[in-house]
Amino acid sequence: MNDLIDTRRTTPSIPSDAGLTVLHHCMSPDQWEHIFNGIELPCLLVRPNGIIIEANEATLKAAKKSRHEVVGYGVCQIIHGGRWPHLPCPLEEFLKNCAMKVEETRLPGLHGEYLFSIMPIKGADETIDMILLTARELSSDEIRKVDYMRNGKLAAIGELAAGVAHEINNPITGIINFAQILLDSYKFDSAGIEMIQKIIEEGERIASITRHLISFAREDISVREPVNPAEIIYSSLALVSHQLKRDGIILATHICNDTTLIDADFKKLQQVMLNLISNSRYALNRRYPGANSEKILELSCNYANNDEGIRVCRIIVKDYGTGLPQSLLEHIFEPFFSTKPPGEGTGLGLSISYGIIKEHGGNMSVNSIMEQFTEMIIDLPIGMRTNG
């Protein structure tokens, strides 16, 4: 730790003058080391470019890393588990502004949910060349509050999406109808017919998007009946098992044989399962283009108590593919937000799935670490129990 203030130490990643210049005048290096490591909360000193220049013992313990595995690395890599080249890290972008911020967020690199604080530190010349990051682990009650606020945010986005969808739906229906009238009532050459057909096709594509937005807002009316959730999983796998086998994906299932039923729309929940399996397949193929013993997709269905102590059916779809950057997890259920490169995804699949689960009175959440795994967790309320 002494080398924080020893200007003789140089590394490729850290300037040789790295240190808390502002504190040099009021305490010795030994005093600073004692205080910094004595803080029980994880603390990091970073440059505005996101490079870590020091970490206390609490950080190393939470991250389960040595000091040499932390200092000199990007802060996103350590606390978020990394990021993708085509998606910027919001935290690193924010640090460039040298502004203060406090937020409640998940930090998989520190293995928990935290109250995360960003505090710029001014030097003797009033410039900011260092930023102090601190993280206090949240209590179970605080975590529930954060989840409640996240769900509220998505509900608000859903209402906005539904309003936009309804406003768009009427004029786009008119465009489609008028284009069809033109096609039916007037004579055009082949180029004109092709152009009008294109207008109809694109109009119908927009209409499809508005229907998806309404689905996200949970305004669809569905027909439900008592369903065994295991049957939903097995029927979904029957449709994609050939693709999984062709891709060399190893499938592992852990399905409870309990005969507890849920009140559900079978087709809609099957749509959710197929979407989640498709996403896992994409992530596994990206990480392992060919066969690999780690190319695993796990599906489980069991019964458990949720955070409120309510008995639910819990379905988990877990893959060991690319994982997701933590900085993006809070946005993945939002309409049109996609983690895929441009042109490879619409950003509607997960938002629609989220809306369907909420429509069923359930909850969907995500847990992921870059280059390790992603698991989608679905909790559905239990309907009735059979005597079988």
Secondary structure, 3 states (H helix, E strand, C coil): CHHHCCCCCCCCCCCCCCCCHHHHCCCCHHHHHHHHHHCCCCEEEECCCCEEEEECHHHHHHHCCCHHHCCCCEHHHHHHCCCCCCCCCHHHHHHCCCCCEEEEEEEHHHCEEEEEEEEEEECCCCCEEEEEEEEEECCHHHHHHHHHHHHHHHHHHHHHHHHHHHHHHHHHHHHHHHHHHHHHHCCCCHHHHHHHHHHHHHHHHHHHHHHHHHHHCCCCCCCCEEECHHHHHHHHHHHHHHHHHHCCCEEEEEECCCCECEEECHHHHHHHHHHHHHHHHHHHHHHCCCCCCCCEEEEEEEEEECCCCCEEEEEEEEECCCCCCHHHHCCCCCCCCCCCCCCCCCCCHHHHHHHHHHHCCCEEEEEEECCCEEEEEEEEECCCECCC
